[in-house]
Amino acid sequence: GTPSLSAGPAVTEETEFARLIGQKSPLDALGERFEGNAADDYVLLGLDPSDLTQDASKLLVAPPRGPLTTAIAGSLSVLHLAFVWASYSADVWAESRIRVSLEWQEEFLPLLNDAKETVVRSTNLMSLLQDLGDSKNYVLMLMLWVVSLLIPCAFMIVSPTFVLADHVRPIIFAQRTRVWNGRGILEVSMRWALMTFYVVILLSLATSFLELQWTDTKIEAGNRACGPLAAYVVGVASAIGLAVLLRSPTTKENVMMAASPNHESPEIEPIRSPPPQAFQDPWRPPAVEEDEPAMVVLEEVPIPTTPSTPSTPDLISERDAEEEEQEGLPFWCKFVAFQLGLLSVLLWVPSYNLSALHFSYGGIATNFLAEPVLKLFIWEIPETLWQQGVNFGTPIWILILTGSVLILTAFVLPILATCLGVLAWLGDGKWSTKSYAWLFALHPALGGLVFGLSLVAVMQALSPFSESLLDHETSGICSKFNDITGEACLVVTARLLPGAWFYLFQSVVLELFVWVTLRWG
């Protein structure tokens, strides 16, 4: 049966809309509703209610970003916009230079050394795309056009909305980690803009060893990076840093306050009281004001007793425990994750211990080359680029900036992501949770796959690219020389050795391992 009410004056009930109006912020009212009906709200959001029973650091709902984080994120968005557009409008990203010096004067009279250095070519983004088209490298040209123009421009348009969204509403990490939406795809795709930077420095790598010696004269060829290239790197790095910041985990206390069903929010006085009878139904008579509050007398009616059921959190805990014991993660998922993690660790050994790049120089100019054949390990690339930059006068701050981005994105962060992925599966509760959260945050900054594909693309396109560029810069003299003598002026041939292929394979395996960990972890 149900309780029966005795006669008495009408009682005015506060409606849901009145309660929302009385709060200082709609988020406060939503927070109260979330506390009272946490499991129901999880179902409405399309999430798993079992997340309520996890450790506080594993809960997938966090409060909005604070003012400091929002200010830093906004600054990174502005830096991305400013530096990328500044690099687009610049005329010179890098310079190809030739230096002619007297070997005996450089050796015995270094103070009187008057080596002549000449700029033979200036490169920017548009000229690079045009040169790739002239050498019929259409695939690489199209890739660079997409990653250097479309992706950065799309990110600079929508990134302010990401910052504002995380500042004004709670963050549901379940939608970030397990659901691939437009925002997640764009955040992870931003690292592909680094391919243009990788291609420029790898093309300059082929000329790092060109040193012609004839009698007492030494001719050196090299490249010098300029400020606009550094501006492009800063702009792309700012966008990647923004994505990492917005995906980074919050503190444990904040997550508990946002998602714990037992949290008691402080009482907040409304800004102003609603007008009397503002939310009363029009068909009801107005309430009678009396000196004493109206009393409602309830007549107790016996209610049939039913077996007691546990509360929602307890029920969810018991259900999760039973499901984990009975089902858990399927065996094939664990097997795939184990194999990917093991391969991603083991493949680092051959990637760094086998030669990666092979350069050979042919043509009549090889008679004057000291070393016509050279090999490089993958870890020697930053060191070689540093030596070339110092030799041709690249400012130290540009070398430090570009070298740091290259080392972090292509070497350090992929190794760190491998460790985080392993800890996410094998670590205890605390370490596993933190590793999972930071792996999700660092995912947009993993440039190993981008660098590996850049190596393959540049090495395949280097020979026709160098021939087209050399013939263009000599006004066709080398082409005519080849027609008459049957021998080219200079032919640069590059091929990938096992170290580079192992590095690319490791990058692909690591990307799959990260995806599997974030999806199934």
C-alpha positions in Angstrom: 0.0 0.0 0.0 0.9 3.7 -0.1 0.8 6.3 2.6 -2.4 8.4 2.8 -2.3 12.1 3.5 -4.6 13.9 5.8 -6.3 17.1 4.8 -4.2 20.1 5.2 -3.0 23.2 3.4 -1.3 22.9 0.0 2.4 22.4 0.2 4.5 24.2 -2.4 7.3 22.1 -3.8 10.4 23.5 -5.4 10.7 22.5 -9.0 13.9 21.4 -10.7 14.0 24.6 -12.7 13.7 26.7 -9.5 16.6 24.8 -8.0 18.8 25.4 -11.1 18.0 29.1 -11.1 19.0 29.4 -7.4 22.5 28.1 -8.0 25.4 30.4 -8.8 26.4 28.2 -11.7 24.6 25.5 -13.7 27.7 23.3 -13.1 27.0 23.3 -9.4 23.5 22.0 -9.9 24.8 19.4 -12.4 27.4 18.4 -9.8 24.7 17.8 -7.2 22.7 15.7 -9.6 25.8 13.8 -10.5 26.4 13.0 -6.9 22.9 11.7 -6.3 22.5 9.7 -9.5 26.1 8.9 -10.5 25.4 5.5 -12.1 22.4 6.9 -14.0 24.3 9.8 -15.4 27.1 7.5 -16.5 24.6 5.4 -18.5 23.1 8.6 -20.0 26.6 9.7 -21.1 27.2 6.3 -22.7 29.9 5.4 -20.2 30.4 2.3 -18.1 29.0 2.7 -14.5 31.7 0.4 -13.3 34.2 3.3 -13.5 32.6 4.6 -10.3 34.2 1.8 -8.3 37.7 2.3 -9.5 40.5 4.1 -7.6 40.1 7.9 -7.5 43.0 8.4 -9.8 41.4 6.2 -12.4 38.0 8.0 -12.5 37.3 9.4 -15.9 35.6 12.6 -15.1 37.6 15.7 -14.0 36.6 19.3 -13.2 37.2 22.1 -15.8 40.8 23.3 -16.3 41.9 26.0 -13.9 42.8 29.6 -14.9 46.5 29.0 -15.0 46.2 25.9 -17.2 43.8 27.8 -19.5 46.1 30.8 -19.7 49.1 28.6 -20.7 47.0 26.7 -23.2 45.8 30.0 -24.7 49.3 31.3 -25.0 50.4 28.1 -26.8 47.5 28.6 -29.2 48.6 32.1 -29.9 52.2 31.1 -30.4 51.1 28.4 -32.9 49.1 30.9 -34.9 51.8 33.6 -34.9 54.9 31.5 -35.6 53.4 29.3 -38.3 52.0 32.2 -40.3 55.4 34.0 -39.9 57.2 31.0 -41.4 54.7 30.9 -44.3 55.4 34.5 -45.2 59.2 34.2 -45.0 61.4 33.9 -48.1 64.3 31.9 -46.7 64.0 28.7 -44.5 67.5 27.4 -45.3 70.4 28.3 -47.5 72.7 26.1 -49.6 76.2 27.4 -49.4 79.5 26.6 -51.1 82.8 27.6 -49.4 86.1 27.8 -51.3 89.3 27.9 -49.3 93.0 27.2 -49.6 93.9 24.1 -47.6 97.5 25.2 -46.7 96.3 28.6 -45.6 93.6 27.0 -43.4 96.1 24.7 -41.9 99.1 26.9 -41.3 97.7 30.4 -41.2 94.2 30.1 -39.8 94.1 33.8 -38.8 94.6 34.9 -42.4 92.1 32.4 -43.8 89.9 34.3 -46.3 87.6 31.5 -47.4 85.0 32.6 -49.8 81.4 31.5 -49.0 78.6 31.9 -51.5 74.9 31.3 -51.2 73.9 29.3 -54.2 70.3 28.6 -53.3 67.6 29.7 -50.8 64.8 27.4 -49.8 61.4 28.0 -48.3 58.2 26.0 -48.2 56.9 26.9 -51.6 60.2 26.5 -53.4 60.6 23.1 -51.7 57.2 21.9 -52.9 58.0 23.3 -56.4 61.4 21.4 -56.5 59.7 18.2 -55.5 57.2 18.7 -58.3 59.9 19.4 -60.8 61.7 16.2 -59.9 58.4 14.3 -60.2 58.2 13.4 -56.5 54.5 14.0 -56.5 53.6 11.7 -53.6 56.1 13.5 -51.2 55.0 16.9 -52.5 51.3 16.1 -51.8 52.1 14.8 -48.3 54.1 17.9 -47.4 51.3 20.1 -48.8 48.8 18.4 -46.5 50.9 18.2 -43.3 52.4 21.6 -43.6 49.4 23.6 -44.7 46.1 21.9 -44.0 46.7 20.4 -40.6 48.3 23.4 -38.9 45.7 25.8 -40.3 42.9 23.5 -39.2 44.4 23.2 -35.7 44.9 27.0 -35.3 41.2 27.5 -36.2 39.7 25.0 -33.7 42.3 24.9 -30.9 40.7 27.9 -29.1 37.5 26.0 -28.9 39.3 23.1 -27.2 40.8 25.5 -24.6 37.4 27.2 -23.9 35.6 23.9 -23.7 37.9 22.4 -21.2 37.7 25.6 -19.1 33.9 25.8 -18.8 32.8 22.2 -18.5 33.9 19.0 -16.8 36.3 16.8 -18.7 35.1 13.3 -19.5 38.3 11.4 -20.1 36.4 8.2 -21.2 35.3 10.0 -24.3 38.9 11.1 -24.9 40.7 7.8 -24.4 38.2 5.3 -25.8 36.2 7.2 -28.5 37.9 8.6 -31.6 36.2 11.9 -32.3 37.3 14.8 -34.5 39.2 16.4 -31.6 41.2 13.4 -30.8 42.1 12.7 -34.4 43.2 16.3 -34.9 45.3 16.4 -31.7 47.1 13.2 -32.7 47.5 14.3 -36.3 49.3 17.6 -35.4 52.6 15.7 -35.1 52.6 15.0 -38.8 53.3 18.7 -39.4 56.9 17.9 -38.2 57.4 16.0 -41.5 58.2 19.2 -43.3 60.9 19.9 -40.7 62.3 16.4 -41.0 62.4 16.5 -44.8 64.3 19.8 -44.8 67.0 18.6 -42.4 67.3 15.2 -44.1 67.8 16.8 -47.5 70.6 18.9 -46.1 72.1 15.8 -44.6 73.1 14.5 -48.0 75.3 17.5 -48.6 77.0 17.3 -45.2 79.9 15.2 -46.6 80.5 17.0 -49.9 84.1 18.1 -49.7 86.1 18.4 -53.0 89.8 18.7 -52.9 91.8 19.8 -56.0 95.5 20.7 -55.6 95.5 23.1 -52.6 91.9 24.2 -53.0 89.1 22.8 -50.9 85.5 23.2 -51.9 82.8 22.4 -49.3 79.0 22.3 -49.7 76.5 22.6 -46.9 73.3 24.0 -45.6 72.5 26.7 -43.1 69.1 26.8 -41.2 67.5 30.2 -40.9 65.1 31.8 -38.5 61.8 31.0 -40.4 62.5 27.3 -40.2 63.0 27.7 -36.4 59.7 29.7 -36.3 57.9 26.9 -38.1 59.3 24.4 -35.6 58.3 26.6 -32.6 54.8 26.9 -34.0 54.3 23.2 -34.6 55.9 22.4 -31.2 53.5 24.9 -29.5 50.5 23.1 -31.0 51.8 19.7 -29.9 52.5 21.1 -26.4 48.9 22.5 -26.3 47.5 19.0 -27.2 49.7 17.4 -24.5 48.6 19.9 -21.9 44.9 19.5 -22.6 45.2 15.7 -22.4 47.3 15.7 -19.3 45.8 14.2 -16.1 44.5 16.3 -13.3 45.3 15.9 -9.6 43.8 13.1 -7.6 41.9 15.4 -5.2 40.2 17.2 -8.1 39.1 14.0 -9.7 37.7 12.8 -6.4 35.8 16.0 -6.0 34.4 15.8 -9.5 33.4 12.1 -9.6 33.2 10.6 -6.2 29.5 9.8 -5.3 30.3 10.4 -1.6 31.7 13.9 -2.0 29.7 16.6 -0.2 29.9 19.9 -2.1 29.8 23.1 0.0 26.5 24.9 0.3 26.3 27.9 -2.0 23.9 30.8 -1.3 21.8 31.8 -4.4 22.6 35.2 -5.9 19.0 36.2 -5.4 15.8 34.5 -4.3 13.2 33.8 -6.9 10.1 35.9 -6.7 7.2 34.4 -4.6 5.0 32.0 -6.5 7.2 32.3 -9.6 7.4 28.5 -10.1 4.0 27.5 -8.8 1.7 25.8 -11.3 -1.0 28.2 -12.4 -3.9 25.8 -11.8 -3.0 25.4 -8.1 -4.4 27.9 -5.6 -1.8 30.2 -3.9 -0.3 28.9 -0.7 -1.8 30.2 2.5 0.8 32.0 4.6 0.6 31.2 8.3 2.6 32.0 11.3 3.5 28.4 11.8 4.6 26.0 9.1 1.9 23.7 7.8 2.0 20.2 9.2 1.5 17.2 7.1 0.3 14.1 9.0 1.1 10.8 7.5 -0.9 7.8 8.3 1.3 4.8 8.5 0.2 2.0 6.2 2.0 -1.3 6.4 4.2 -1.9 3.4 5.1 -5.4 2.3 8.7 -6.2 3.1 11.0 -6.9 0.3 14.5 -8.3 0.3 16.9 -5.5 0.9 19.1 -4.7 -2.2 22.5 -3.0 -1.9 22.9 0.6 -2.9 24.0 1.4 -6.5 27.7 1.7 -5.8 27.8 -1.6 -3.8 25.8 -3.3 -6.5 28.2 -2.0 -9.1 31.2 -3.2 -7.1 29.8 -6.7 -6.7 28.8 -6.9 -10.4 32.3 -5.7 -11.5 34.0 -8.2 -9.2 31.9 -11.0 -10.7 32.5 -9.9 -14.2 36.3 -9.6 -13.7 36.4 -13.1 -12.2 34.3 -14.6 -14.9 35.2 -12.8 -18.1 38.0 -10.2 -17.8 39.9 -9.1 -20.9 39.9 -11.7 -23.6 42.9 -13.9 -24.0 43.6 -12.8 -27.6 43.7 -9.1 -26.4 46.2 -9.9 -23.8 48.3 -11.9 -26.3 48.3 -9.1 -28.9 49.2 -6.5 -26.3 52.0 -8.7 -24.9 53.5 -9.3 -28.4 53.3 -5.7 -29.4 54.9 -4.6 -26.1 57.7 -7.2 -26.4 58.4 -6.2 -30.0 58.4 -2.5 -29.3 61.1 -3.1 -26.7 63.3 -5.6 -28.6 63.3 -3.6 -31.8 65.1 -0.7 -30.2 68.3 -2.8 -30.1 68.8 -3.3 -33.9 67.5 0.2 -34.6 70.4 1.8 -32.8 73.1 -0.8 -33.4 72.8 -1.3 -37.2 73.8 1.2 -39.9 70.7 3.2 -41.1 71.8 5.4 -44.1 74.1 4.8 -47.0 75.3 7.7 -49.2 77.4 7.2 -52.3 78.5 9.9 -54.7 79.1 9.3 -58.4 80.1 11.3 -61.5 83.2 13.1 -62.4 83.2 15.0 -59.1 83.9 11.8 -57.2 87.6 12.0 -58.4 88.0 14.9 -56.0 86.0 13.5 -53.1 87.9 12.3 -50.0 85.1 9.8 -49.0 82.8 8.8 -51.9 80.9 6.3 -49.7 79.5 7.0 -46.2 77.3 5.2 -43.7 75.4 6.6 -40.7 73.7 5.1 -37.7 70.3 6.5 -36.8 71.6 8.1 -33.6 74.3 9.9 -35.6 71.9 12.1 -37.5 71.5 14.8 -34.8 75.2 15.0 -34.3 75.9 15.3 -38.0 73.4 18.1 -38.4 74.9 19.9 -35.5 78.4 19.7 -37.0 77.2 21.0 -40.3 75.3 23.9 -38.8 78.3 25.0 -36.7 80.6 24.7 -39.8 78.4 27.0 -41.9 77.5 29.5 -39.2 74.0 28.5 -38.2 73.1 30.5 -35.0 73.5 28.4 -31.9 70.0 29.1 -30.6 68.5 27.6 -33.9 70.7 24.5 -33.5 69.6 24.0 -29.9 66.0 24.6 -30.7 65.7 22.4 -33.8 68.0 19.7 -32.3 66.0 19.5 -29.1 62.7 19.1 -31.0 64.3 16.4 -33.2 65.8 14.5 -30.3 62.7 14.7 -28.2 60.1 13.7 -30.8 62.1 11.1 -32.7 64.1 9.5 -29.9 63.4 10.4 -26.3 59.6 10.4 -26.2 59.1 7.2 -28.2 61.4 5.4 -25.8 59.5 6.9 -22.9 56.2 5.9 -24.5 57.4 2.3 -24.7 58.2 2.3 -21.0 54.9 3.9 -20.1 53.0 1.3 -22.2 54.8 -1.6 -20.5 54.1 -0.1 -17.0 50.4 0.4 -17.9 50.1 -3.3 -18.3 52.5 -4.7 -15.8 52.7 -2.1 -13.1 50.6 -2.1 -9.9 47.5 0.0 -9.5 49.1 3.3 -8.8 51.9 3.1 -11.4 49.6 1.5 -14.0 47.1 4.4 -13.7 49.7 7.1 -13.9 51.4 5.4 -16.8 48.2 5.1 -18.7 47.3 8.7 -18.1 50.6 10.1 -19.2 50.8 7.8 -22.2 47.5 9.2 -23.4 48.8 12.8 -22.8 52.1 12.2 -24.7 50.6 10.4 -27.7 50.4 13.6 -29.9 54.1 14.2 -29.3 55.4 10.8 -30.6 57.2 11.6 -33.8 59.0 8.3 -34.4 56.6 7.1 -37.1 56.7 10.5 -38.8 60.5 10.6 -38.7 60.7 7.0 -40.0 58.4 7.7 -43.0 60.3 10.9 -43.7 63.5 8.9 -43.9 62.0 6.5 -46.5 60.5 9.3 -48.5 63.6 11.5 -48.6 66.0 8.6 -49.4 63.8 7.5 -52.3 63.5 11.0 -53.7 67.1 12.2 -53.0 68.7 11.0 -56.3 66.2 12.6 -58.8 65.8 15.6 -56.5 69.6 16.3 -56.5 70.0 15.8 -60.2 67.1 18.2 -61.0 68.4 20.8 -58.5 72.0 20.5 -59.8 71.0 20.9 -63.4 68.8 23.9 -62.5 71.5 25.7 -60.5 74.2 25.2 -63.2 71.8 26.4 -66.0 71.9 23.1 -67.7 75.7 22.8 -67.9 75.7 19.4 -66.1 73.0 18.1 -68.4 75.0 19.2 -71.5 78.2 17.8 -70.0 76.4 14.4 -69.6 75.2 14.5 -73.2 78.7 15.1 -74.5 80.9 13.0 -72.3 78.4 10.4 -71.1 79.3 11.1 -67.5 77.3 13.2 -65.0 78.8 16.0 -62.9 77.6 14.6 -59.6 75.2 11.9 -58.7 74.0 11.4 -55.1 72.6 8.0 -54.3 71.1 7.2 -51.0 69.6 4.0 -49.7 68.2 2.7 -46.4 70.2 0.1 -44.5 68.6 -2.4 -42.0 68.9 0.1 -39.1 66.5 2.5 -40.7 64.0 -0.3 -41.6 64.1 -1.6 -38.0 63.5 1.9 -36.8 60.5 2.3 -39.0 59.1 -1.1 -38.1 59.6 -0.3 -34.4 57.7 3.0 -34.8 54.8 1.2 -36.4 54.7 -1.5 -33.7 54.9 1.2 -31.0 52.0 3.1 -32.5 49.9 -0.1 -32.5 51.0 -0.8 -28.9 50.0 2.7 -27.8 46.6 2.4 -29.5 46.0 -1.1 -28.0 47.0 0.2 -24.5 44.7 3.2 -24.7 41.8 1.2 -26.1 42.0 -1.9 -23.9 44.1 -0.8 -20.9 
